[in-house]
């Protein structure tokens, strides 16, 4: 990418061939402060922030872990970080999810598995809760059930969501477990100060203060 200086400002020397998206959202009110859907609306009318559905990848793992925390698991719980080999009858092949890089440490604290994005640990956390219960729990973050595949690969990021939906989901963590529907800057909705914050679910165990209290009760069970 090349830039050039015109008077007192810098400009791109060519039209970029790639585009990206940005969503800036207030977690406490749901107000979308900034939204960028691409480089230039004249060149492309496609809004990548609201219309671009992409695989979420490992960014889904905090939500998977929060479902397990809601069921009683703590960040100190031991999860087996070991290879998985399961026969998939529908595909006629064995499903072998792997870590990247493919290194395994055996029983590992959940907080390390999440921080290091261990794939096999995420699958075992999903199994700890149950596939259907996990999918139901993810809808509390504003995700649509139809956008989430009913397969264990959801723990590895097989689902597809928009950047706005991901910002909406992560804002629940930043807002202490309260869900706020994104509020567009353009529209006829009531002013922000008149909107009440109604929690759909209190993710008390995902907040820092609650985690510190719950981590005092270490679990020795390996899932």
C-alpha positions as CSV (number, residue, x, y, z in Angstrom):
1,X,0.0,0.0,0.0
2,X,1.3,3.4,-1.0
3,X,0.4,6.8,0.4
4,X,1.2,10.3,-0.8
5,X,1.0,13.7,0.8
6,X,-1.4,16.3,-0.6
7,X,-0.9,19.7,1.0
8,X,-1.2,19.0,4.7
9,X,-2.9,15.6,4.6
10,X,-2.0,12.0,3.5
11,X,-3.9,10.1,0.9
12,X,-3.8,6.6,-0.5
13,X,-2.0,6.5,-3.8
14,X,-4.3,3.8,-5.2
15,X,-7.8,2.3,-4.5
16,X,-7.3,-0.7,-2.2
17,X,-8.4,-4.1,-3.5
18,X,-9.4,-5.3,0.0
19,X,-12.0,-4.0,2.4
20,X,-12.7,-4.4,6.0
21,X,-15.3,-3.5,8.6
22,X,-15.4,-1.8,12.0
23,X,-18.0,-1.6,14.7
24,X,-17.7,0.6,17.8
25,X,-20.5,-0.1,20.3
26,X,-21.2,1.2,23.8
27,X,-21.8,-2.0,25.9
28,X,-23.8,-0.2,28.5
29,X,-26.3,1.4,26.2
30,X,-26.1,-0.5,23.0
31,X,-25.4,2.7,21.0
32,X,-23.4,2.1,17.9
33,X,-20.9,5.0,18.0
34,X,-19.1,4.2,14.7
35,X,-19.7,1.7,11.9
36,X,-17.5,1.3,8.8
37,X,-18.8,-1.1,6.1
38,X,-16.0,-0.7,3.6
39,X,-13.5,1.7,2.0
40,X,-15.9,3.7,-0.1
41,X,-19.7,3.5,-0.5
42,X,-19.4,4.8,-4.1
43,X,-17.2,1.8,-5.0
44,X,-19.3,-0.8,-3.2
45,X,-22.7,-0.6,-1.6
46,X,-22.1,-3.8,0.3
47,X,-22.0,-3.1,4.1
48,X,-19.5,-5.5,5.5
49,X,-20.3,-4.6,9.1
50,X,-24.0,-5.6,8.9
51,X,-24.2,-7.8,5.8
52,X,-20.9,-9.7,5.7
53,X,-21.5,-13.2,7.3
54,X,-18.1,-14.7,8.1
55,X,-17.0,-17.7,10.1
56,X,-16.3,-16.6,13.6
57,X,-13.4,-18.9,14.3
58,X,-11.9,-19.0,17.8
59,X,-13.7,-15.9,18.8
60,X,-16.7,-18.1,19.7
61,X,-14.8,-19.9,22.4
62,X,-15.5,-17.3,25.2
63,X,-19.2,-17.9,24.7
64,X,-18.7,-21.7,24.8
65,X,-16.8,-21.4,28.0
66,X,-19.4,-19.0,29.5
67,X,-22.0,-21.6,28.9
68,X,-20.0,-24.1,31.0
69,X,-19.4,-21.5,33.7
70,X,-23.1,-21.0,33.9
71,X,-23.5,-24.7,34.6
72,X,-21.0,-24.6,37.5
73,X,-17.6,-25.0,35.9
74,X,-14.9,-22.5,37.0
75,X,-11.9,-21.1,35.3
76,X,-9.8,-23.3,37.6
77,X,-11.6,-26.5,36.5
78,X,-9.4,-29.2,34.8
79,X,-10.1,-30.0,31.2
80,X,-8.2,-32.8,29.4
81,X,-6.0,-31.3,26.7
82,X,-5.6,-34.5,24.7
83,X,-6.4,-35.6,21.1
84,X,-9.9,-36.4,20.1
85,X,-10.8,-39.2,17.8
86,X,-14.5,-39.8,17.1
87,X,-16.3,-41.7,14.4
88,X,-18.7,-39.5,12.4
89,X,-21.4,-41.9,11.1
90,X,-23.0,-39.2,8.9
91,X,-19.7,-38.4,7.1
92,X,-18.2,-41.9,7.2
93,X,-14.9,-40.6,8.6
94,X,-13.3,-40.0,11.9
95,X,-13.5,-36.5,13.3
96,X,-10.1,-35.5,14.7
97,X,-10.0,-31.9,15.8
98,X,-6.5,-30.7,16.6
99,X,-4.8,-27.9,18.5
100,X,-2.8,-25.3,16.5
101,X,0.0,-25.9,16.9
102,X,-0.6,-29.6,17.6
103,X,0.7,-29.8,21.1
104,X,-1.1,-31.2,24.1
105,X,-0.6,-30.8,27.8
106,X,-3.0,-33.2,29.4
107,X,-5.3,-31.9,32.3
108,X,-5.2,-28.1,32.1
109,X,-7.0,-25.3,33.8
110,X,-9.9,-24.0,31.8
111,X,-8.5,-20.4,32.0
112,X,-5.3,-21.6,30.2
113,X,-7.3,-23.5,27.6
114,X,-9.3,-20.4,26.8
115,X,-6.3,-18.1,26.9
116,X,-4.3,-20.4,24.6
117,X,-7.3,-21.2,22.4
118,X,-7.0,-25.0,22.8
119,X,-9.4,-26.5,20.3
120,X,-9.8,-30.0,21.9
121,X,-10.4,-28.3,25.3
122,X,-13.2,-26.2,23.7
123,X,-14.8,-29.3,22.3
124,X,-14.7,-31.0,25.7
125,X,-16.2,-27.9,27.4
126,X,-19.0,-28.1,24.8
127,X,-19.6,-31.7,25.7
128,X,-19.6,-30.9,29.3
129,X,-22.7,-28.6,28.8
130,X,-24.3,-30.5,25.9
131,X,-24.7,-29.3,22.3
132,X,-28.3,-28.2,22.4
133,X,-28.0,-26.5,25.8
134,X,-24.9,-24.6,24.6
135,X,-26.7,-23.4,21.4
136,X,-29.7,-22.3,23.5
137,X,-27.3,-20.4,25.8
138,X,-25.6,-18.6,22.9
139,X,-28.9,-17.1,21.9
140,X,-28.8,-15.1,25.1
141,X,-26.0,-13.1,23.5
142,X,-28.3,-12.1,20.6
143,X,-27.1,-14.8,18.2
144,X,-29.7,-16.5,16.0
145,X,-30.1,-20.2,16.5
146,X,-30.3,-20.8,12.7
147,X,-26.9,-19.2,12.2
148,X,-25.2,-21.7,14.6
149,X,-24.6,-25.2,13.2
150,X,-25.8,-28.1,15.4
151,X,-22.4,-29.8,15.4
152,X,-19.5,-30.0,17.8
153,X,-17.5,-28.0,15.3
154,X,-19.3,-24.9,16.6
155,X,-16.7,-25.0,19.4
156,X,-14.0,-24.4,16.8
157,X,-15.8,-21.5,15.1
158,X,-17.9,-23.2,12.4
159,X,-20.7,-20.7,12.9
160,X,-21.1,-17.6,10.7
161,X,-22.1,-14.2,12.1
162,X,-21.7,-10.5,11.1
163,X,-19.3,-8.1,12.8
164,X,-22.3,-6.3,14.4
165,X,-23.5,-9.5,15.9
166,X,-20.0,-10.3,17.3
167,X,-19.7,-6.8,18.8
168,X,-23.2,-7.3,20.3
169,X,-22.2,-10.6,21.8
170,X,-18.9,-9.4,23.4
171,X,-20.6,-6.3,24.8
172,X,-22.4,-8.6,27.2
173,X,-19.2,-9.5,28.9
174,X,-18.1,-5.8,29.0
175,X,-21.5,-4.9,30.5
176,X,-21.3,-7.3,33.4
177,X,-23.6,-9.9,31.9
178,X,-26.4,-7.7,30.6
179,X,-27.5,-7.9,27.0
180,X,-28.2,-4.6,25.1
181,X,-29.6,-4.7,21.6
182,X,-27.5,-2.5,19.2
183,X,-29.0,0.9,18.8
184,X,-28.5,2.5,15.4
185,X,-27.4,6.1,15.2
186,X,-30.0,6.6,12.5
187,X,-33.7,5.9,13.2
188,X,-36.7,6.8,15.2
189,X,-36.0,4.9,18.4
190,X,-36.4,6.6,21.8
191,X,-33.4,8.6,23.3
192,X,-30.8,6.6,25.1
193,X,-31.6,8.0,28.5
194,X,-35.1,6.7,28.3
195,X,-34.1,3.1,27.5
196,X,-34.0,0.8,30.5
197,X,-31.3,-1.9,30.7
198,X,-33.2,-5.1,31.1
199,X,-30.9,-8.2,31.5
200,X,-31.9,-11.3,29.6
201,X,-29.4,-13.3,31.8
202,X,-26.9,-12.4,34.4
203,X,-23.5,-13.9,33.6
204,X,-22.2,-13.3,37.0
205,X,-19.5,-15.9,36.8
206,X,-17.9,-14.3,33.7
207,X,-17.2,-11.0,35.5
208,X,-13.8,-10.5,37.1
209,X,-15.0,-10.0,40.6
210,X,-17.2,-13.1,40.6
211,X,-14.4,-15.2,39.0
212,X,-12.1,-14.3,41.8
213,X,-14.6,-15.5,44.4
214,X,-15.4,-18.7,42.6
215,X,-11.8,-19.6,41.8
216,X,-11.3,-20.1,45.6
217,X,-13.2,-23.4,45.2
218,X,-10.9,-25.4,42.9
219,X,-12.4,-28.3,41.1
220,X,-10.2,-31.4,40.8
221,X,-12.5,-33.2,38.4
222,X,-11.2,-33.6,34.8
223,X,-13.9,-33.4,32.1
